[in-house]
Amino acid sequence: MKVSKQLTSMKLGQIKDIVFSSGVARVTREIEKVEQNVFYVHDFSSGWLTAELNLNDAIKFCKGEIKPLELLWE
């Protein structure tokens, strides 16, 4: 299933894992749908950080087109 379909079919408040793998290391983050076009990405690698993304940026992030360092983490 395409990333865009997976994200748009999520229910409000639903959280899914995003797993990135470089072949050696594996990183898991969570994506949460908070509004129709608003998603939070949660990162637990150094505390609990959250970044807010719109649908288009959430799709790009899940595909690896937007790197974690490019997000505004809070």
C-alpha positions as CSV (number, residue, x, y, z in Angstrom):
1,M,0.0,0.0,0.0
2,K,1.3,3.5,-0.9
3,V,2.5,5.7,1.9
4,S,0.0,8.4,1.1
5,K,-2.9,5.9,1.3
6,Q,-1.5,4.5,4.6
7,L,-1.4,8.0,6.2
8,T,-4.7,9.2,4.9
9,S,-6.5,6.1,6.0
10,M,-5.2,6.5,9.6
11,K,-7.9,7.4,12.2
12,L,-7.4,10.6,14.2
13,G,-5.2,9.8,17.2
14,Q,-3.8,6.6,15.6
15,I,-0.1,6.0,15.9
16,K,2.0,3.8,13.6
17,D,5.7,2.9,13.6
18,I,8.1,4.2,10.9
19,V,11.1,1.9,10.6
20,F,14.2,3.2,8.8
21,S,17.0,0.8,8.0
22,S,20.5,1.3,6.6
23,G,21.2,-2.4,6.4
24,V,23.3,-2.2,9.6
25,A,21.3,0.0,11.9
26,R,17.6,0.3,12.4
27,V,15.7,3.3,13.8
28,T,12.0,3.3,14.7
29,R,10.0,6.5,15.1
30,E,6.2,6.9,15.5
31,I,3.8,8.9,13.4
32,E,0.5,10.1,14.9
33,K,-2.4,11.6,13.0
34,V,-3.8,14.5,15.0
35,E,-5.9,16.2,12.3
36,Q,-6.9,15.5,8.7
37,N,-3.7,17.1,7.4
38,V,-1.5,17.3,10.5
39,F,0.8,14.6,11.8
40,Y,3.3,14.4,14.7
41,V,6.5,12.4,14.4
42,H,7.8,11.2,17.7
43,D,11.4,10.4,18.3
44,F,12.7,8.7,21.5
45,S,16.4,8.5,20.7
46,S,17.4,11.3,23.1
47,G,14.3,11.9,25.2
48,W,10.9,12.5,23.7
49,L,11.0,14.9,20.7
50,T,8.1,15.7,18.5
51,A,7.9,17.4,15.1
52,E,4.7,18.6,13.3
53,L,4.3,17.8,9.6
54,N,1.5,18.4,7.1
55,L,0.4,15.4,4.9
56,N,2.8,16.1,2.1
57,D,5.8,16.5,4.4
58,A,4.8,13.4,6.3
59,I,4.8,11.4,3.1
60,K,8.2,12.7,2.2
61,F,9.5,11.9,5.7
62,C,8.2,8.4,5.6
63,K,9.9,7.8,2.2
64,G,13.2,9.2,3.5
65,E,13.0,12.3,1.3
66,I,13.1,14.6,4.3
67,K,15.8,13.8,6.8
68,P,15.2,14.0,10.6
69,L,17.8,16.8,11.0
70,E,15.6,18.9,8.6
71,L,12.6,18.8,11.1
72,L,11.9,21.3,13.8
73,W,11.9,19.1,16.9
74,E,10.4,20.3,20.1
